[in-house]
């Protein structure tokens, strides 16, 4: 373990016991299991149960990802077997979702060892689609993006569903028009058990943890599951280590035969050094994994470029079904507290020098903290030849954001922003802001069961969205601003679902999408001018698809056409994201996904997509949209043995470096191998013992695969490369 990771360990004083106390103190509740027949509702399609057919050795139990028999839009469901067997122990939901058609991710430091640099669905980027946890949308309110390493781990995840579409009126969130990645958490098991695990891997990576299931421990059937985890790694990129501690707890309390109360809490503590990307010259000189260094006189010194993040997530829920009624309510809160540090220009184009000395190292210190409180209420009633559903989502998020120039040599505020200010703090402040986001989304929809085999869902959702900004130093302008702005939209949708047979279903969808403008629209002297100059983003989605599932074959496919108007695009300059109006984008595509059981434990999986995204303003290819993706996998699963060989291909993509320069990056493929063996060690209180190995990037492809942004001084493009061949070796046991 290198010195920079030891420094992380030394600074981390949070223990797993404290995390557990924090998690249990944060109440929450979990989603419900779906029915297993084709009459299940579209919301239930997010559960793997909704796609399963009868039989113990069916293709749905071994598919890496699969479509749903009850979905009304393109959907890929990724179950726990794939998560536990194929995703590295340090991974997160982005690594899980990357197997799905039209999805690609960039994780430059290794799976889960920094926030994913790119997570794209059909070319929609993070911030243009939802991510939910047990059905609750969560995001940073300023731009709706997500911190992939800052909440749940894959050991706390039961399944991930990638919805490639806006859903029905009852699909809630601030960015549903680009789709939804749904993360569903672990559920308590019926029997008491403890599953400790330990994993070691490349780059001095270590993961230790345990999952505890209480089983039913009261006469009323109360049960709980707890997961504790600690991980540390030096990371693939130089001097980019990470230390993470997390805890998750869920308690399920039956109140009657048809009513359940559920509590969930999670706490996460993260320390990591943050690489900025590297120029081609730096890659040629220092190697493909160059990032930070150990020179205290350099702006890229690892100790000057780090994140200290703690988060928590909790909710409480009530679910009840009686006399044709269904009532579901979730009250939740989540918080994100981030202290960030970076050199002024870690890539070396800006010379040293501060207010205090020509050789002193300039840097920046920032804080971003937010707290959301909200509630999702849903009610359904059997009415006539179908079901009427209604509900409302309310979310209130408060944010604090500040950024100061710093002298990293002296660890002192650097008064270069406004040298004549009355205080040192005022003289060094790039921004000091408080902002609030309030979202209210009521919806109403009706599912009309036309026949036993066909139904139509029609509905409407109203989006009321308000921003309030109170800044003593507004971002970019540096001047005070107090401003409020409200946007609203009415979003209709309709979907048709038809079951040709018990094994073959099809759907058609038409839906409107909407995304209110980013907070950066207010980073101007007169927001009344700018918020009228940049129109909100809107989409019209048309999708057709079908799914075929038998005991040995599951196959799904779809075609889509999306007209995206008033597209707000972005690029990075000196690590700062800047936005501009890109006119619009026409999306079209074809997606296929399937698994076939060959027999004797062997299966073959494949998916593929052809994606087209053309900007209407200049007929240019839209940035961050591969023209095709594909995956192929072979698996063997027979009792105690599991093995898989999976290859994911991402086609050529254009990454916009600035308004005049498009950088093409050629297609690439990554091949991973995983294997595990479970056996009975014939030891008291040990049910079984499991060993597993994952070999990632077998063919050691380390090519450039993404643009990281540009340098602040000269606008030189920065790049990410694919992490080199690496491994994880994991040992676990089922006790009692």
Buried (B, 14 or more C-beta within 10 A) or exposed (E): BBEBBBBBEEEBEBEBEBBBEBBBEBBBBBBBEBBBEBEBBBBBBBBBBBBBBEEEEBBBBBBBBBBBBBBBBBBBBBBBBBBBBBBBBBBBBBBBBBBBBBBBBBBBBBBBBBBBBBBBBBBBBBBBBBBBBBBBBBBBBBBBBBBBBBBBBBBBBBBBBBBBBBBBBBBBBBBBBBBBBBBBBBBBBEEBBBBBBBBBBBBBBBBBBBBBBBBBEEEEBBBBBBBBBBBBBBBBBBBBBBBBBBBBBBBBBBEEEEBBBBBBBBBBBBBBBBBBBBBEEBBEEEEBBBBBBBEEEBBBBBBBBBBBBBBBBBBBBBBBBEEEEBBBBBBBBBBBBBBBBBBBBBBBBBEBBBBEEEEBBBBBBBBBBBBBBBBBBBBBEBEEEBBBBBBBBBBBBBBBBBBBBBBBBBEBBBBBBBEEBEEBBBBBBBBBBBBBBBBBBBBBBBBBBEEEBBBBBBBBBBBBBBBBBBBBBBBBBBEEBEBEBEBEBEBEBBBBBBBEEEBBBBBBBBBBBBBBBBBBBBBBEEBEEBBEEBEBBBBBBBBBBBBBBBBBBBBBBBBBBBBBBBBBBBBBBBBBBBBEBBEBBBBBBBBBBBBBBEEEBBBEBBBBBBBBBBBBEEEBBBBBBBBBBBBBBBBBBEEEEBBBBBBBBBBEBBBBBBEEEBBEBEBBBBBBBBBBBBEEEEEEEEBBBBEBBBBBBEEEBBEBBBBBBBBBBEBBBBBBBBBBBBBBBBEBBBBE
